[in-house]
Amino acid sequence: MASFMFSLIDAMKSIKYILATFLLLGSICLSGQNLQKYYTSKNLEDGMLYFIKPMKLYKTCQNACYFDQTILPKNDTVSVGMTLTNKETFRVDSIAFLKDSIIIKRKVKHLYTEQSKKKWNCRFFIYLTRDELNTFFTDLPPVLSFYGMGGSNVQLQVKPNDWKKILEINRAIYSQIRLNEM
């Protein structure tokens, strides 16, 4: 009788595992149907190239910040493009992502600074490893510090609701990328 009970318990654990697996796969498949509006992909000689379209990190009447990502999975580096909009002329020299006790700071590759209506847009790129990006994509919204020429600084706190949406989309896209790498 005891061996029958252990078999029954093992069978129930297996059923729970199978059910959890189907639910997980189902949610990945369902979220995957809407992901196409957030990214594009292109097959290159070096492998698949993914471009995650621009997403809003922050926006007020004073400032705005949008970011996009270009990923070539064969290469472990992610190119993160950012556009900072500010009322004052501001050319970004470096950026820091602050989360808990983690700080990721990088010099930027400046593309342009231009005036648009009454605001200034500064477009630049940074390069992060996928591991660094994973430390960035956790539940807690980051604080972004933009350092300009001459010591000026703009600091933005990403709003929790905006971050939650960005996080969900990025996790789903990166899950799909990992599945395609296998």
N, C-alpha and C positions, 0 to 999 in steps of 0.2 A: 504494500500500500504506500509506503514512504517513497519508493522509487517512482510510482505513478504520480505522486504529488510533485516530485522534483521535475519530472517530465512535463507535467502540466504547467508548472511555473516557468520552465525554460521555453515552452511553446508560447506562452503568453508574452514573455520578454521578446521573443523573436517577432511575434505579430506586432508588438508596439514599435520595434525597430523598423520593420517593413513599412508600417503606417507612417511613421515619422519621415522615413526616406521618401515615400511617395508625396507626402505633403510638402517637403522641402523642394523636391523636383518640380512639383506642380507650381509652387510659388515662383521658382526661378523661371519656368516656362511662361507663366502668366505675366511676370514683370518683363520678360524678354520681348513680349509682343509690342510693348510701348517704348522700348529702349531706342528704337531706330530714330525717333525724333530728337534724341539727345546726343547721338554720335554717328559718325560715318566710318567706314573702313575701306581699305584698298589693299589688294594683294600686290606686294612688291617682290622683287627677287630675294630680298633679305627676310621676307616673311610678311605677315599681315601688319599694316599700319592702321592705328586707330586714332581718330580725332574726336575728342569729347567737346561738343559745342559750348560756346560761352554761357556761363551761369553767373547770376548775381550773387556776390558775396555780401555786399553791403550797399545801402542806398539811403541817403537823406537829401535834404535840399542843399546841403553843403558839399557832400562827397558821394562818390559811388565807386565801386570796385567790382569788376567782372573778371572771370578767369576761364581759361580753356586749357585743354591738355592734349598733347600729342604723344602717343605711346607706340613704340616699336618693341614688342615683347622680347625679341631676340636680344635687343640692347636693353640693359637694365635701367636705363635713364629715361625719365619722363620730362618732356619739355612743357613747362607751365607758362603760358602766356597770360599777361595781366594788363588790364587797362584801369588806371586810376584817374578819376575825374575829380577836380578840385576847383574851388573858386579862385584860388591864387595860382600863379605860375609855380609849378613844382616839377622838377626833374628828379625822378627816383634814381638813387645811386645804389641802394641795397635795401633788402627786405628781411624782416624777421617774423617767423611764425612762433607765437608763444602759446603753449598749452601746458598747464600744470607746471612742472619744473623743466619741461623740454623746450629748448630754443633751437630753431633751425634758422640760421642766418646765411644769406647769400648775396654776393654782388649780382647786379642785374646786367643783362645785355639790353641796353637802351635802343629802341627802334625809332621813336619819334615823340615829340611833345608839340601839340598843336592846339590852337584856340578854336572852340566850337561854341558859338553864341557868347554867353558871358562866362563860360567855364573853360578850363584847360584839361586836355586829355593827355596822359602820359602812357605810352605803350611800351612794354618791356617783357623780357623772358628771363626765367631762371631754370636751372636744371636740377632735378632731384632724383635720387634713386627710388625705386619702387618701395624699398623698405622705409625710407624717410617719408614718403608719401603716406604709407600705411600708418605711421605714427601720427600723422596729421589728421587722417580720416578716422577719428574716434568720436564717441558721442558728445564730448565736450566741445562747444564752438571755440575756434581759435581767436586770439587777438592778433591783428596784423599791424606791424610797425613798418612804415615806409620811411627810409632815411634819404634826405635830399642833399644836394650839393650845398655846402656852407653850413651843415649841421642842422638844417630844418628837419622836422619830424611830423608825420601824420600817423595817428594811431586809430585803428578801427576795430570795434568789437563786433564780430558776426552775431547776428540775432539767432537765438535758439531755433525758431521755426524755420528760418531760411536755411540754417545749417542742417536741420533734420532732413529736409527735402534733398539737398545736395548730397548728403551722406547716403541716403537710400539709393539715389540714382547711381552714384559712383560705385557703391558696393555691388549693385546688380551688374553694372558694366564690367567691373574688374573680375567678378565671378565668371562672366561669360568669356572674357579674355583668357582666364586660367583654364576653363574647359576647352577652349579652342587650341590651347598650347599643348594639350595632352596628346 
